Amino acid sequence: MRVLVTGSEGYLGSLTAPFLARQGHDVTGLDSGFFRSSWLGRGPDLAVATRIADVRTIGADDLTGFDAVVHMGELSNDPLGELDADLTHSVNHRGSLRLAELARAAGVGRFVHMSSCSVYGVASEGDVDERSPVNPQTAYAECKVLVERDVAALADERFSPTFMRNATAFGASPRLRFDIVVNNLSGHAFTQRRIAMTSDGTPWRPLVHALDIAKAIGCVLSAPRDAIHDEIFNVGDSALNLQVRDIAEIVAAVFPGCGLSFGDQGADNRSYRVSFTKINSQLPGFSCEWDIERGARQLRTLFERIGLTEELFLSRHHTRVKQLQYLIETGQVDASLFWVPEADRE
């Protein structure tokens, strides 16, 4: 299958694109290039040819000949969405819908969109599943809901969208992020020998390793059409529904000499447990292979190999908001996150 992966140089994309290529797909990447300087422990993984372009400006001709689009190229995570909610809607909702419309017009048969379990927001009664009401608390989550709604309306006998509501990702990647919970706690544990929680750690979060997300995408691409057509899948495993304090305790135990403390109840009211019964029973070949302890050990091995310093851990290169603010402040991109031509930079 000929596959276009957007966001191919991001945290998930730099793992997913090579993973799909190893499965035998003909993979091409498309990426904004915002995080090209953010390599951390780059390994000998299979390289995927990537075009630097913005999904908001490409045309249908750029999608002609592809059998599937795996769309990962959105502005990531909730804090980034709150930095500029309208910009997040421009890229994540309107930009993603436009990409799906172009893909459909170009004859692309499958469109796999990276949604998020954050659409559930606050859920106090039981494990939510794909039929549960959504309750988005941020611009980021709102956009996921809107894309699911609007792209689903495009589904027909020729165009099959699939929506992957990923749990919170963790684990090592060539373009590692430290602004997600397991990776962040692991960075603190390694560089500071202490995890000092500002909250009491009682909220629930579902988690999934980045490679298990890649595996889920591979399963969607190889599944029969009737198994994935206009379907939503929560991506993860019920065993990885954990309270934040339990996550911190698991991570702290992996890093020798790491202290751990908790604060008062935090301002973030998001808390939800998620059912992953559907993906594990209805998506052929899928099951998670990673748990938190194994993922934290993988991170510890990476940190030891590269000699991770506190300066690098806290730098802009591995925190999405910091890197985008840097690009704007230095005039490399404009306020709408379009690259500024070199000749126009002051």
N, C-alpha and C positions, 0 to 999 in steps of 0.2 A: 504494500500500500504506500502511495506517495503522500507524505504527511508534512504539513507546515505547523511548526511549533512557535507560537508567539511568546515573547518573554524568554527566549531560549538561553539568554545569558544571565538570568536571574537565579535566585536561590533554588527554586524548584526546577526551572527550565534547564539549568546546567547539569542536572542529574537526569531529567526526564528525556531530553532530546537524545543523549547517548544511549540511554536505556532502550528507547524505541528502535534506534539504529541497530543495536545488538540483537534485537528481536527479528531483524530482517527488513524493517521498513526503510524506505528511501526518505530520509528526513532532511528538511531544510529549516533553518531557524530564521526568525525575524525578531529584532529586538531594538528598543529605543537607544541603547547604548549608555544609559545613565550610570550604570554600575560596572563599566568596563574596567575600572581601576580597582575593583573590589575582590580580586583573587585572594584566596587564603588556602594555602596548601594544595595548589593545583596538582592533580595527579596525572597519570598516563592514560586518562580516559579517552575514548574515541571522540575525535573532534567532529563537529557538525558545522557545515558551512552556514554562516549566518549573515543575513543582510541587515544593515542598520537602517531602520525606517520606523515611522510612526504609524500605528494602525489607523489613526485618524486621517491620514493623507493618502494611503495606498488606494489603488483602484481594483476593479474586478479582474483586469488583465493580470494583476499580480497573483491572483489566486487560481487562474486557469490551469488545469492539469493536475491539481491536487485532489486526492480522494478524501482527505480529512484535514480539518483544522483543529489543532489543540490550542485553545486560547488561554494562555497564562499571563499575557502581557498587560496587566492592569496595575494601577497604583495599589500597593499592598498595605494591609493592616489598618486597624482602627485609628490609632493616633495620627497617621498620615492623612486619613480622611477628614479628621477634625481640623487639621491645619488649614484646609481650604475645601469646604464641602462642595462648592459649585464646581471647582476644578475636578474633584473626584467624580462628580456626576458627569462632567464632560468626557472624561476618559473612560471611566468604568461602566457607565450606563450607555450614554449616547455613542461613545466610540465602539463599545462591544456590540451594540445592536447594529451599527453601521457595518461592522466587520461581518456579522452573521448574514446580513442582507446581501453584501457583496459575494460572500461564499455561496449562498444559495443561487444568486444570479450567474455565478461562474460554473455552476454544476458540481460543486463540492458536495459529496454525499453525506458526510458525517461532520458534526460540529460539536466538539467536546469543550464545555465551558467550566472553568475552575470557579465554582461557587464556594460557599463557606458555611460551616455550622454556626457561625456568628449570626446568621439570620434568625436563630431562635432567641437570642438576646437574654431574656429572663424567663425561666421556666421552672416553676416550683413543684409541679406535680408529676412525678414519674419521668421516665425516659421519653423524650420527644422522638418522633419518627418523621418520615417524609410527608406524612399526611397531617401532621400537627400544624396548628396555626403558627405563623412566623411572627416575630416580635423584635424587629431590628432596632438597635439602640444607637447606631452610628450611621454616618453617611456611607461609609464603606459597606455596611451590612444592608442598608437600604438599596444601594446600587445592585447588590447581588440579587435581591428580591425582584427588582425591576427588570433585570436582564433575563431572569428565569421566565417571568411573565411574558415579556415582549418577544423573546426568541422562540419560546414555545409556540407562539402564534404563527410562526413561519413554518412549522413542521408540516410536511406533506409526504407524498409517496416517493419523492426524490431527495428530500432533505431531512436528515435525522439528527436533531440536537439531543445532547445528553448533558445533564447538569450534575457536577460532582461537588457535593457539599462537604468539603474537606474539614476534618477536625484540625485543631491547631498543630501545625507541623513542627517537627524537631529533627535534629540529627545533622551530621556533617555534610557539607557541600563545598564544591570549589568556590562558590560565592556565598559564603556563610553569612547568615543574619544573626545579630545578637539582640534584636528587638522582639524576639518571641521567647516564651517563658522558659522552656527547658534549656535552650542555648544560652539565654541570658543568665540563668542561675548557674549554669556550668562555667561560664566565663568568670563570674564573680568567685565561684569556688576555687578556680585555678589561679587567678591572678591576685586575689585578695585573701584567700583562705577563709572567707567568711561569706555567708549568705544572710543578710540583714533584711528581712521582709518588712515592708512598711505597713502591710495589712495583716489580719489574723489568719489569712490563708484558707478561709472556710468556703469560698466559692468553688463550684465544680467546673471543670473544663474537660472536654474530650480531646485526646491527643492522637497523632498519627505520625509515624516516621516518614520523612520525605521520600525514601525509596519505596515505601508501601503506597504512597500516592502515585508514583511512577508506575508501579505494578498495576494499580487500579486502572490507570489510563490505558496501559497495554491490553488489559482484559477487555475494556470497552471497544477498542479498535478491532480486536479479534472475535468479539462476540457476534452471534447472529443478530441481524438487524432488529428482529422483533423483541429481542431481549433488552435493547438499549434505546429504542426509538422513543423520543420525547419522555425519557425517564429521568427521575431525580434519584441519586444515590448519596446517602451519608457515607463518607469514606473514613473508616477507622475500625475499631474493635471495642466492644463493650467493656472489656477488661481494662481499657485505657481511659475510662471515665474516672477521673481522680480529683480530689480536692487539691487546691494549690499547695496547702501545707504538706500533703503526702508527696507531691511532686518534689518539693524542696527537700524533704527528708531523704527521698531516694537519691537525688542528685548529691546531696551533702555526703552521703555514705560512700559514694564512689570516689570522692576526692579526699585523700588522707589529710587529717588535721583540719578539716573544714568545720568552722563553727556555724551555728544556725540559731537565729532568733526571729521572733514574730512581733508585729506591732498591733495596733488597734484595727478595728474594722475599716476597710478602705472605702473610697468614694465610688469605685467601680462596682456597680450593682449587677453586672452580668454574671449569671450562674445558670448552668444547664447541664443535664445529663442527656446523652443521645443514644438511641437505639441504632445498631448497625446490622440488624437482622437481615434487612433486605439485600444489602450488597453481598453479605456472606452466603446468602441462600439463592440469590437470583442472578448474580454476575459470575458466569463460568470462570473458574480458575482463581478467584480472588480469596485471599486470606492474608491477614497481617503477619509479618515475620519478625517485627521489632517491638520490644517493650522499652520502658523508660530507662531501666538500668543498663540494658545493652546499648541504647543510644547515648547515654551519658558516658559509658566506657569508651565508645567510639570517639566522642568529642575529646575526652581526656587523652586518648592516644594521639589524636591530631594535635592538640595543644602542646603535648610533650615533644612531638616531632618538630614542630615549627618554632618552639620556644615562645609561645604566646605571651606578650607583655600586656600590662595594664593599659599602656598608652594605645596599643593597637586595638585592644578590646573596646576601649571607650571612643575610638576614632570614628570619623564620619563614614569611613569606608564600609562599615558593616551595620550601620543603622540608617534605614531608608530616609527618615525625615531629615537627618543631619546632612546626608549626601545631596538631597534635592535642594535644601536650603543653600548649601555651598554653591551648587551650580547656578542658582538664581542670583545669589549675592555677587558672584564673580562674573556675571553677565554672559555665561556660557549658554544658558537657556533663558527664555523670557518667562513672564508670569504665567503663561499658559503651558509651560513646559515644552515649547518647541525650541529646537536648537537654533541659536543665533549664528548666522554665517560669520566666518572669521573676519571677513572684510567689514562687517558692520559692528564689530565689537570695539568699544572705545578703550 
